[in-house]
């Protein structure tokens, strides 16, 4: 028998063996999934009784059943609030699950175990876990940090605001997820965000201004306006955007001055905010930038803002100057 034939037979045998392993593994996973569903079905009544009446689950539950019940309650905890949610948190506290998950998150060697614990703590919903989750924002594994951000948003712990902003600004967590978490915290996070306006990090100052613009009110307009003179263009851009949401007539001079900023992103942000404020005083400056600003984005945003303020006047300027940006903006304003 030639060497090639022997090699072919060996490869065929290996392929058959690997196929058998894969089939066996798939069958085993399916069997475990069926078993898990059966256990969950048995425990649903106990879970619902705990949710709605605070009734203790049976004391004779096995370890597997307790783990299954914990996962089941964790899923329910994502969608309920008030006394129903309090029953879940109280059960987890009595079972010592919160402390165990905190310990796993801090000490487990495998990153997936730390990430699972961080994720589960958000589902449990106990604010007692917030300090440990804030610490997890500096975990060496990215997925653990992501799980911690998600869970802090679920817990809505306002004291985590500064740590979340820092995690996003320093690139330790996705900025979009950090913004989502901070929005979940809501207005109670504002004191922490305001304290970051004096941070030495321009990214932290910019991120704080962005969230203040979304969560704050007119009382924040003065601080946002003062940041229009910041040395960082990132901060000036977010300050201009914030003034479009929390500012008013008194902030128009600062926004009009920002239309002349040397950084295009600042000019574009100022134009957008002037469009939100819709004060006719800004119309002439906006149409000038729509017609002559050398940066496409600035000219486009200026034209759109001008059309928001006065569509007819912008249409007349478009005919007189033959500005493509103004014509487009007037057409879009008519569609809306």
Secondary structure as GFF3:
##gff-version 3
##sequence-region A 1 336
A	DSSP	alpha_helix	3	53	.	.	.	ID=ss1
A	DSSP	alpha_helix	63	77	.	.	.	ID=ss2
A	DSSP	alpha_helix	83	95	.	.	.	ID=ss3
A	DSSP	alpha_helix	97	107	.	.	.	ID=ss4
A	DSSP	alpha_helix	111	124	.	.	.	ID=ss5
A	DSSP	three_ten_helix	127	129	.	.	.	ID=ss6
A	DSSP	alpha_helix	130	136	.	.	.	ID=ss7
A	DSSP	alpha_helix	142	155	.	.	.	ID=ss8
A	DSSP	three_ten_helix	158	160	.	.	.	ID=ss9
A	DSSP	alpha_helix	161	169	.	.	.	ID=ss10
A	DSSP	alpha_helix	175	185	.	.	.	ID=ss11
A	DSSP	three_ten_helix	186	189	.	.	.	ID=ss12
A	DSSP	alpha_helix	190	195	.	.	.	ID=ss13
A	DSSP	three_ten_helix	196	198	.	.	.	ID=ss14
A	DSSP	alpha_helix	202	215	.	.	.	ID=ss15
A	DSSP	three_ten_helix	218	220	.	.	.	ID=ss16
A	DSSP	alpha_helix	221	226	.	.	.	ID=ss17
A	DSSP	three_ten_helix	227	229	.	.	.	ID=ss18
A	DSSP	alpha_helix	233	246	.	.	.	ID=ss19
A	DSSP	three_ten_helix	249	251	.	.	.	ID=ss20
A	DSSP	alpha_helix	252	258	.	.	.	ID=ss21
A	DSSP	alpha_helix	264	277	.	.	.	ID=ss22
A	DSSP	three_ten_helix	280	282	.	.	.	ID=ss23
A	DSSP	alpha_helix	283	292	.	.	.	ID=ss24
A	DSSP	alpha_helix	296	309	.	.	.	ID=ss25
A	DSSP	alpha_helix	311	321	.	.	.	ID=ss26
A	DSSP	alpha_helix	324	335	.	.	.	ID=ss27
###
